[in-house]
Every structure is written in C-alpha cells, then in structure tokens.
C-alpha cells in the first residue's frame, strides 16, 4: 500500500466514511501538510510531525504527534479514550471536530515556530 487512497480502499466499509471525513478535516486544517503512508497508516507532516490515523479492530486511532499541544486541549476529549498522543473513538460523531481542528492548527503553528527557530 503506497497511497492514502489505497489505505482507505482496503478499510472495511463501516469505518471508511469516518476515515475519509477525518482526512478531509486534516487537509482543511493543514493544507500544506505532506501526506503519505508511514508505519502502515496515513501520516501527515508540516515542518515537523503533525498527525496520523488508523482503523483498528474496534475503533479508530487518531495520533496527534505534537503531544504538548494535545495535552493543552485534553478537556475537549475527556469523554474519549485518550493516551499521551492518541485519541481512540468508535465513530467520528463522538469526536469534537472543532477541537481536533484547533489542535491541528496549533500544531502546525508550533511546528513552524520551532522550524523557524532552527533556521
């Protein structure tokens, strides 16, 4: 599997729509992010790590790879199963999309700030 489209095509029907919606949200929040397959899942970077997602057996995992930014917004995800950098949910309807968008945009800005400080 080489592309996100191929990844989505092999996901079971009941999860595919949620993953497509999640992908649309990521692309809208970070339109300049690079999208590719890494570790067998869709992966996004923009001036550093951004996010990834995967269909698991019983849920969907959204990996927010700028964990300090996610940690600042944990209150928005308190009704979900959240690890240090992973949000797990069964349906996209459970996910506070506005909060995900906020974390993504803040992560892009944080990555850019770090990138500019290193150049």
N, C-alpha and C positions, 0 to 999 in steps of 0.2 A: 504494500500500500504506500503510494508516494504522495498523494494529494489529499486535502481535506474532503474533497468531493468523493473520493474513493472510500475514505473512512466513513463518511455519512451513509454511503450506499450500502455498506455492509452492516450497519446498525439495525437492530430489529425495529419494525415499523412503529411500535408504541413509544419508542424513545426518539426516533428520528426527528419528528417535528419540534420537540423541545430543544434538541441539539442545534437544529437549523436556526431557531429563534435566538438561542444563546450566541451562536456565531454572528448573527445579524447585529445583536447588541454590542458584541466586542468590536466588530468592524466599524460600527457607528461611533463608538466611544473612542476608538483608536484607529482612525482611517489610514494612518501611515505605518501601522504595525506590519511587520513581516509575519506571514502565516505559513506554517509548514508542519510536517509530521515529525515529531521527535518523541522518543520513548513510546511509540505506537499510538500517539494521540495528537489531536490538533494542538498546536503550540504557537504562542504569539510573543514577539519581542519588539520593543521600540526603545532604542537607546538603553537597553538592558532587558531583563526578564519582565514579562507582563503577566501572562496567564496561560492556562491550558485547560482542556476539559476532556472527559472520558465517560463513556457509557459503561457502567459496572453492572453486575448481575441484578442487584436490587435497587439501584439508584444511579444518579448522575453525579460525578465529581467535578467541581469547578476549582481549579488550583489557582489561587491568587498568589503570584510569585514574588510580589513585593509585600512580604508579610508584615512589616511595620505599618504600612498603610491599612491593610486589612484589620490589624489589631486595633487601630484607632476607630474603626467602624463596626466593631463586633456587636454592639447593641442592636443593630439593624437585622442581625442574623440569629438572634438568641433563640428563636423557635426552631432552628435547624441544627443538624449535626455538623458542628464546625471543629476542625482541627486547627493546628497552628497556621496553616496556609491553605486549607482545603474546606470547601463548603459542599456538603452532601445533601441532595434532595431527590425526591421521587418524581416530582412534576415541576415544570417551570412555573406553574401557578403558585407554588409555595415560595418561590424566590422573589425577594423585593428587588425588582429590576432597577428601580431608581437608585437604590443603594449600591447595586453591582456597578451601574454606570458611574456613580460617584467614585467608587474605589478604583475603577479602571482609569478614569480621567486623572485622578490624583496620582495614581501610579505612573502614568505617562509623564506628568509634570515633575514628579520626584525623580524619575529616571533621567529626564532631560537636565534637571538641575545638577545631578551627580555627574552626568556626561560632560556638561559644560565646565564643571569644576576640575575635571581631569584633563581638559584640553588646553 
